[in-house]
Amino acid sequence: MATRTLVLGGARSGKSAFAENLLADAGVVRYLATAVLDPTDHDFADRIAGHRDRRPAHWSTVENTEPAAVLADPAPATLLDDIGTWLTARLDARAAWEAPRGTVAPDCDGLVAAVEDYRERLVIVSPEVGMGVIPATRSGRLFRDEIGTLNQRLARACDEAFLIVAGLPVRLK
């Protein structure tokens, strides 16, 4: 069985670049980009462009994707970047920001099951949260709680895990 790797880190920690580096010798890589581009958000558009520019031209990119469905179709190497933007989109789609906790549980269950069933090389990028101030808003606390639980489940499903701090990888598992 191929390796499943979870790469965690804070904003601007270098987690995506580290994850991409893990697959530098993999040949063709399927890149699952979960971010949804908002044309009015120029800062986010610049960040997405930076990710696109950094990827090798021979990698295939699937954008605005539902990862569980894509993972049902194996590829030699897949990079899923990132779980935070995917979870935000699921919270939006289910109007879950003001709903009870667990509203996105079916989505998270589907993703974790797809990761557990995946038998090819897989690298997953996700934000690690909760290392700072308690969010002042309910939506911030909801996201923190949901991503924290999901990260724990993904870490159990993966063969290895790294935490990226200031661009430096720390092997967790």
HELIX and SHEET records of a PDB file:
HELIX    1   1 LYS A   15  LEU A   22  1                                   8    
HELIX    2   2 HIS A   42  ARG A   54  1                                  13    
HELIX    3   3 PRO A   67  LEU A   71  1                                   5    
HELIX    4   4 ILE A   83  ALA A   93  1                                  11    
HELIX    5   5 ALA A  105  ASP A  117  1                                  13    
HELIX    6   6 ARG A  138  ALA A  157  1                                  20    
SHEET    1   A 7 SER A  60  GLU A  63  0                                        
SHEET    2   A 7 ARG A  30  ALA A  33  1                                        
SHEET    3   A 7 ALA A  77  ASP A  81  1                                        
SHEET    4   A 7 ARG A 121  PRO A 127  1                                        
SHEET    5   A 7 ARG A   4  GLY A   9  1                                        
SHEET    6   A 7 GLU A 160  VAL A 165  1                                        
SHEET    7   A 7 LEU A 168  ARG A 171 -1                                        
END                                                                             
